[in-house]
Amino acid sequence: MINKLRKYLTILITSFLMFLSTQAFSDQQCDGSTVTTDDADFVISDDEPGIVIHSTTGLAWARCVVGQEWNVDDEVCEGSAKQLTWQDALKLSTSYELEQKTGWRVPNIKELASIVERNCVTPSANLTIFDNTPIKNFWSSSPNTAAAQADEAWAISFSNGRLDSNFKNSDFYVRMVKYAE
């Protein structure tokens, strides 16, 4: 009986791990040919290729997640994206520098939602503009103002574009933003 149970558990765990690995490395899937974050809405400067201006909102976005750097030659984000608590993300934003520019901050929930590619999943991002976007949660600077959720803040999952309130001590990714100059 114990050997049967062991065999069953081994099969179950192996199947679960295989499922997780296909989810972690699955290709982006998009519904139809229309997009909600058109390449034409973003301006990439030759002088600052790690920054993109979203002409719809007038915001300048870091193309890479905190912890990654833009590789000019290969036109990709490289390095390990860092996950931070909400408070650590806010603290980092005060000293964050990209392309020799300061003034970066964690986006509010409306700003972060403006770059979600709503017709795609895994990730729900425009990969031409925001290469190598992790398919996990990203912090916004917006706290949850409901009295019962004072220890939570709003985040968006770039797996599916879902907006959700999460505990501030959770470790999530961060993409910095600033007002375009």
C-alpha positions as CSV (number, residue, x, y, z in Angstrom):
1,M,0.0,0.0,0.0
2,I,2.8,2.4,0.9
3,N,4.6,1.7,-2.4
4,K,1.5,2.4,-4.4
5,L,1.0,5.7,-2.5
6,R,4.6,6.6,-3.1
7,K,4.3,5.9,-6.8
8,Y,1.1,7.9,-7.0
9,L,2.6,10.9,-5.2
10,T,5.7,10.7,-7.5
11,I,3.6,10.7,-10.6
12,L,1.4,13.5,-9.2
13,I,4.4,15.7,-8.3
14,T,6.2,15.1,-11.6
15,S,3.0,16.0,-13.5
16,F,2.6,19.2,-11.5
17,L,6.2,20.2,-12.0
18,M,5.9,19.6,-15.8
19,F,2.7,21.7,-15.8
20,L,4.5,24.6,-14.0
21,S,7.5,24.5,-16.3
22,T,5.3,24.8,-19.4
23,Q,3.5,27.8,-17.7
24,A,6.8,29.5,-16.8
25,F,8.2,29.3,-20.3
26,S,5.1,29.4,-22.5
27,D,5.0,31.7,-25.5
28,Q,3.0,34.9,-25.5
29,Q,-0.5,34.3,-26.8
30,C,-2.5,37.2,-28.4
31,D,-6.2,37.3,-29.4
32,G,-6.5,38.7,-32.9
33,S,-4.4,41.2,-34.8
34,T,-5.5,44.4,-32.9
35,V,-3.4,45.6,-30.0
36,T,-4.0,48.0,-27.1
37,T,-0.4,49.1,-26.8
38,D,0.5,49.8,-30.4
39,D,4.2,50.2,-31.2
40,A,3.4,53.6,-32.9
41,D,2.3,54.9,-29.5
42,F,5.8,54.6,-28.2
43,V,8.9,56.7,-29.1
44,I,12.3,55.3,-28.7
45,S,15.2,57.7,-28.7
46,D,18.5,56.7,-30.4
47,D,20.3,58.5,-27.6
48,E,18.3,56.8,-24.8
49,P,17.2,53.4,-26.0
50,G,16.6,52.1,-22.5
51,I,13.8,54.6,-22.2
52,V,10.5,54.8,-24.1
53,I,8.0,57.7,-24.3
54,H,4.4,56.7,-24.3
55,S,2.9,59.4,-26.5
56,T,-0.7,58.6,-25.3
57,T,0.2,59.5,-21.7
58,G,3.3,61.6,-21.9
59,L,5.1,59.3,-19.6
60,A,8.7,58.0,-20.0
61,W,9.0,54.3,-19.1
62,A,12.1,52.2,-18.3
63,R,12.0,49.5,-21.0
64,C,13.5,47.0,-18.6
65,V,12.4,45.9,-15.1
66,V,14.4,46.9,-12.1
67,G,17.5,44.7,-12.0
68,Q,17.7,44.4,-15.8
69,E,19.6,46.5,-18.3
70,W,19.0,47.4,-21.9
71,N,21.5,45.8,-24.3
72,V,21.8,48.2,-27.2
73,D,23.5,45.8,-29.6
74,D,21.0,42.9,-29.1
75,E,18.0,45.2,-28.3
76,V,16.9,43.1,-25.3
77,C,16.7,43.5,-21.6
78,E,19.3,41.4,-19.9
79,G,20.1,40.4,-16.3
80,S,17.9,39.2,-13.5
81,A,14.8,41.2,-12.7
82,K,14.5,41.9,-9.0
83,Q,11.5,41.5,-6.9
84,L,11.0,44.0,-4.1
85,T,8.5,44.6,-1.3
86,W,6.2,47.6,-1.9
87,Q,8.1,49.8,0.6
88,D,11.5,48.8,-0.9
89,A,10.3,49.7,-4.4
90,L,9.2,53.1,-3.2
91,K,12.5,53.6,-1.4
92,L,14.5,52.5,-4.5
93,S,12.6,54.9,-6.7
94,T,14.0,57.9,-4.8
95,S,17.6,57.1,-5.9
96,Y,16.9,55.2,-9.2
97,E,18.9,56.4,-12.2
98,L,18.6,55.3,-15.8
99,E,20.3,56.7,-18.9
100,Q,21.8,59.3,-16.5
101,K,18.4,60.6,-15.6
102,T,16.8,60.8,-12.2
103,G,13.2,61.6,-11.1
104,W,12.0,58.0,-11.6
105,R,9.2,56.6,-9.5
106,V,6.9,53.6,-9.1
107,P,3.9,54.2,-11.4
108,N,0.4,54.6,-9.9
109,I,-2.1,51.9,-10.8
110,K,-3.7,53.9,-13.7
111,E,-0.3,54.5,-15.2
112,L,0.8,50.9,-14.9
113,A,-2.5,49.8,-16.5
114,S,-1.9,52.0,-19.5
115,I,0.9,49.7,-20.7
116,V,-0.9,46.4,-20.2
117,E,-1.5,44.7,-23.6
118,R,-5.0,43.6,-23.0
119,N,-5.2,41.3,-26.0
120,C,-2.2,39.2,-24.9
121,V,-1.3,36.9,-22.1
122,T,1.9,35.3,-20.8
123,P,2.9,38.1,-20.8
124,S,0.3,40.8,-21.3
125,A,2.9,43.3,-22.5
126,N,4.1,44.7,-25.8
127,L,7.2,42.7,-26.2
128,T,8.6,44.9,-28.9
129,I,8.7,47.8,-26.4
130,F,9.0,46.0,-23.1
131,D,11.2,43.0,-23.9
132,N,11.6,40.1,-21.5
133,T,8.7,41.2,-19.2
134,P,8.3,38.6,-16.4
135,I,4.8,37.0,-16.3
136,K,4.3,37.9,-12.6
137,N,3.0,40.7,-10.5
138,F,4.3,44.3,-10.8
139,W,3.8,46.9,-8.0
140,S,2.1,50.2,-8.4
141,S,2.6,53.1,-6.0
142,S,-1.1,53.0,-5.2
143,P,-2.0,51.8,-1.7
144,N,-5.3,50.1,-1.1
145,T,-7.3,52.8,0.7
146,A,-10.0,50.6,2.1
147,A,-9.7,50.5,5.9
148,A,-9.6,46.7,6.1
149,Q,-6.7,46.6,3.5
150,A,-4.4,49.2,4.9
151,D,-1.5,46.7,4.7
152,E,-2.1,46.2,0.9
153,A,-1.3,48.0,-2.3
154,W,-2.4,47.6,-5.9
155,A,-0.4,45.5,-8.4
156,I,-1.0,44.1,-11.9
157,S,-0.1,40.6,-13.0
158,F,1.6,40.7,-16.4
159,S,0.6,37.1,-16.9
160,N,-2.9,38.1,-17.7
161,G,-3.3,41.9,-17.0
162,R,-5.3,41.3,-13.8
163,L,-5.4,44.1,-11.3
164,D,-5.3,42.9,-7.7
165,S,-4.7,44.2,-4.1
166,N,-1.7,42.4,-2.4
167,F,0.1,42.6,0.9
168,K,2.8,45.2,0.8
169,N,5.4,42.8,2.2
170,S,5.0,40.6,-1.0
171,D,8.0,40.6,-3.4
172,F,6.9,41.8,-6.9
173,Y,8.6,43.3,-9.9
174,V,8.9,47.0,-10.6
175,R,9.0,49.0,-13.9
176,M,10.0,52.7,-13.2
177,V,8.3,55.7,-14.8
178,K,8.7,59.4,-14.9
179,Y,7.2,62.4,-16.7
180,A,8.7,62.8,-20.2
181,E,11.1,65.7,-20.6
